[in-house]
Amino acid sequence: MLLGITWLTFSRLLGEGIVDHVYQFGRETLRAVQAWENHGFFTMAGFFPLGGTYFDANTFPDRIYQSYPPLYLLPYWLGYHLFGESAFPNFKIGLAFAVIIVTGLLLATLATSTFASAVEGNRQLVFVVTYAITITNEALLRYCMIDEPDYLGLIVWLLGVVLLQRWWSKPESQARRMPIAIPLTFFLAAWIYPILAALSFLVAFGLQRVRLSGRLRRGVRAILLPAAAAIALYWIQRLIANIMFRDGRLLGSNLWDRMGLTHSQEYHDGVFNALEFLYWQKSGATPESSRVAIPQIIEHYAIWIIGVVLFVICLARLLETHKQLTLILAAAQMWLFVPLLHQSLAQHAWIYAIHFMPTVVLGWVGGLSLLLPRRSGDLFGPVALAGLGSLIWVIQIRFFLVNYWHT
């Protein structure tokens, strides 16, 4: 089933010419890895320029973007180094497909361990439906056309949550020592994407105030030190870069501007405008200008908004503390982006929407798993789960194709 769903999804995308749209949102990644290739990694303190300008070996970038650490760009540099510019678009698509597949598998694993019952066949059904809904989500499919550290950071973070949840689920006799892979994975996720590291640190610190049992408390505490270490490492790198380039080459948004506390860029979108990603995520267009049919837009709105509502209901209905913590770390904590970075989110809903994709996916699967009958022999729940999952798969892939290059 997984192979069939994957083939149907990606063969449709390839057949519709997705490779021709790899650079729909610019060539930042290509130009960044070319700058590394032509000037060396250490000449820019590990950072890189953003934009469509090509920097040959005789032209050094006059602006270096300091908000992103280098880790997420390394796979792209390796692909460019091995395959060159001509094959780079195919490499980008291949990497994007790999990230989409792994994200689907990770969320399916979390959904199965959180929502699946002991009813025969239920676990496999939950896994397949979650995977299908995930790999056709607009925010995730858009990774084929843009390159942001959010995506790689999120996937590594979800891997850390999966490892932590599996450790929590083991009997006490089999899980006395925490595997080193858990804090290491959280460290890598935090280093790839320091903004996520900061929010995760706040969430983990807040959860420390909750009365948790020993192993649950140890699991949450395992996030604090890796997140803090990754943040420190990132700021050390920024300090080195500022020492190396005192002539103003470093470029990046002011944190207070991102939070909407200052307005040096004269943006006043506000907290409520930061929720635009719930109904529209395409950059440079509006629902009116996109020429997408109104019924298709309403279907898309409904999937995202109802998914969020169902997620809240699921979080409230779950009785096991470790399952609630899993949902908080995998999805609910991402909502801190809205109050803490609402200005940046309002300006770049099409980028930040990826952080709220787990909420929508887990909300739908959890709602259909927990709120529908789950008695053995009762087919209504499984049929509804499979039917609505298939419907969401169709709606999402059609909306993506129509909205991004068939309008």
PEUR-V257798 format. One record per pair of residues at least 12 apart in sequence whose ideal C-beta (glycine too) atoms are under 8 Angstrom apart, sorted by the first residue. I is the first residue (numbers start at 1). J is the second residue. Records with the same first field share a line. If there is no record, write none. Layout:
I = J / J
//
This chain:
1 = 128
2 = 128 / 131
5 = 128 / 131 / 132 / 135 / 393
6 = 101 / 135
9 = 135 / 136 / 393 / 397
10 = 97
12 = 397 / 401
13 = 141 / 144 / 397 / 401
14 = 93
16 = 401 / 405 / 406
17 = 405
18 = 93 / 144
19 = 89 / 90 / 93
21 = 144 / 145 / 404 / 405
22 = 89 / 92 / 93 / 144 / 145
23 = 89 / 145
24 = 145 / 404 / 405
25 = 145 / 146 / 283
26 = 51 / 52 / 146
27 = 52
28 = 50 / 51 / 52 / 147
29 = 73 / 76 / 92 / 147
30 = 80 / 85 / 88
31 = 49 / 50 / 51 / 52 / 53 / 54 / 55
32 = 48 / 49 / 50 / 73 / 76
33 = 48 / 73 / 76 / 77 / 79 / 80 / 81
34 = 54 / 55 / 80 / 85
35 = 48 / 49 / 55 / 61
36 = 48 / 73 / 77
37 = 77 / 80 / 81
38 = 55 / 56 / 57
39 = 55 / 57 / 60 / 61
41 = 70
43 = 60
44 = 61 / 64 / 241
45 = 64 / 237 / 240 / 241 / 244 / 245
46 = 69 / 70 / 237 / 241
47 = 64 / 65 / 66 / 68 / 69 / 70 / 237 / 241 / 250
48 = 61 / 64 / 65 / 68 / 70 / 73
49 = 61 / 63 / 64 / 65
50 = 65 / 251
51 = 63
61 = 249
62 = 249
63 = 249 / 250 / 251
64 = 241 / 245 / 249 / 250 / 251
65 = 250 / 251 / 252
66 = 238 / 241 / 242 / 250 / 251 / 252
67 = 252 / 253
68 = 149
69 = 149 / 191 / 192 / 194 / 233 / 234 / 237
71 = 149 / 152 / 188 / 191 / 192
72 = 149 / 152 / 153 / 192 / 193
75 = 95 / 152
76 = 91 / 92 / 95 / 147
79 = 91 / 92 / 95
92 = 144 / 147
93 = 144
96 = 143 / 144
97 = 144
99 = 143 / 151 / 152 / 155
100 = 134 / 135 / 140 / 141 / 143
101 = 135
102 = 155
103 = 134 / 135 / 140 / 154 / 155 / 158
104 = 130 / 131 / 132 / 134 / 135
105 = 131
106 = 155 / 158 / 159 / 162
107 = 130 / 131 / 134 / 158 / 330 / 358 / 361 / 362
108 = 126 / 127 / 128 / 130 / 131 / 134
109 = 127 / 162
110 = 158 / 161 / 162 / 165 / 326 / 330 / 362
111 = 126 / 127 / 130 / 361 / 362 / 365 / 366 / 369
112 = 126 / 127 / 130
113 = 165 / 166 / 169 / 323 / 326
114 = 165 / 318 / 323 / 326 / 327 / 362 / 366
115 = 314 / 365 / 366 / 369 / 370
116 = 369
117 = 369 / 374
119 = 374 / 375 / 376
120 = 376
121 = 382
122 = 369 / 374 / 382
125 = 382 / 385 / 386
126 = 365 / 369 / 385
128 = 389
129 = 365 / 368 / 385 / 386 / 389
130 = 361 / 362 / 365
132 = 389 / 390 / 392 / 393
133 = 361 / 364 / 365 / 389 / 392 / 393 / 396
134 = 357 / 361
136 = 392 / 393 / 396 / 397 / 400
137 = 357 / 360 / 361 / 396
138 = 281 / 300 / 353 / 396 / 399 / 400 / 403
139 = 277 / 281 / 353 / 354 / 356 / 357
140 = 354 / 357
141 = 396 / 397 / 400
142 = 281 / 350 / 354 / 400 / 404
143 = 354
145 = 404
146 = 350 / 351
148 = 351 / 354
149 = 192 / 193
150 = 193 / 196 / 351 / 352 / 354 / 355
151 = 354
152 = 192 / 193
153 = 189 / 190 / 192 / 193 / 196
154 = 189 / 193 / 196 / 354 / 355
156 = 185 / 188 / 189 / 192
157 = 186 / 189 / 190 / 193 / 196 / 200
158 = 330 / 358
159 = 185 / 189
160 = 182 / 185 / 186 / 189 / 223
161 = 326 / 329 / 330
163 = 179 / 181 / 182 / 185
164 = 182 / 219 / 222 / 326 / 329
165 = 322 / 326
167 = 179 / 182 / 215 / 219
168 = 215 / 216 / 219 / 322 / 325 / 326
169 = 322
172 = 215
175 = 215
178 = 218 / 219 / 222
182 = 219 / 222
183 = 222 / 223 / 225 / 226
184 = 226
186 = 200 / 222 / 223 / 226 / 227
187 = 226 / 227 / 229 / 230
188 = 230
190 = 226 / 227 / 229 / 230 / 231
191 = 230 / 233 / 234
194 = 230 / 231 / 234
195 = 341
196 = 355
197 = 227 / 230 / 231 / 234
198 = 227 / 231
199 = 333 / 334 / 336 / 337 / 340
200 = 223 / 227 / 329 / 333
201 = 223 / 224 / 227 / 228 / 231
202 = 336
203 = 223 / 328 / 329 / 333 / 336
204 = 220 / 221 / 223 / 224 / 227
205 = 224
207 = 220 / 325 / 328
208 = 220 / 221 / 224
212 = 321 / 325
213 = 321
216 = 321 / 322 / 325
219 = 325
220 = 325
223 = 329
238 = 250
253 = 344
257 = 343 / 344
258 = 341 / 343 / 344
259 = 340 / 341 / 342 / 343 / 344
260 = 342 / 343 / 346
267 = 343 / 346 / 347
269 = 342 / 343 / 346 / 347
270 = 342 / 346
271 = 338 / 339 / 342
273 = 342 / 346
274 = 337 / 338 / 341 / 342 / 343 / 345 / 346 / 349
275 = 338
276 = 346 / 349
277 = 345 / 349 / 350 / 352 / 353 / 356
278 = 301 / 304 / 305 / 308 / 356
279 = 297 / 300 / 301 / 304 / 305
280 = 349
281 = 349 / 350 / 353
282 = 350 / 403 / 404
283 = 348 / 350
290 = 403 / 407
291 = 407
292 = 399 / 402 / 403 / 407
293 = 402
296 = 395 / 398 / 399 / 402
299 = 395 / 399
300 = 395 / 396 / 399
303 = 360 / 364 / 392 / 395 / 396
304 = 360
306 = 363 / 364
307 = 359 / 360 / 361 / 363 / 364
308 = 356 / 359 / 360 / 363
309 = 363
310 = 363 / 364 / 366 / 367 / 371
311 = 327 / 331 / 332 / 359 / 360 / 362 / 363 / 366 / 367
312 = 363
313 = 367 / 370 / 371
314 = 327 / 362 / 363 / 366 / 367 / 370
315 = 327 / 328 / 332
317 = 370 / 371
318 = 370
327 = 362 / 366
330 = 358 / 362
331 = 356 / 358 / 359 / 362
332 = 359
334 = 355 / 356 / 358 / 359
335 = 356 / 359
337 = 352 / 355 / 356
364 = 388 / 389 / 392
365 = 385 / 389
368 = 381 / 384 / 385 / 388 / 389
369 = 381 / 385
372 = 384 / 385
//
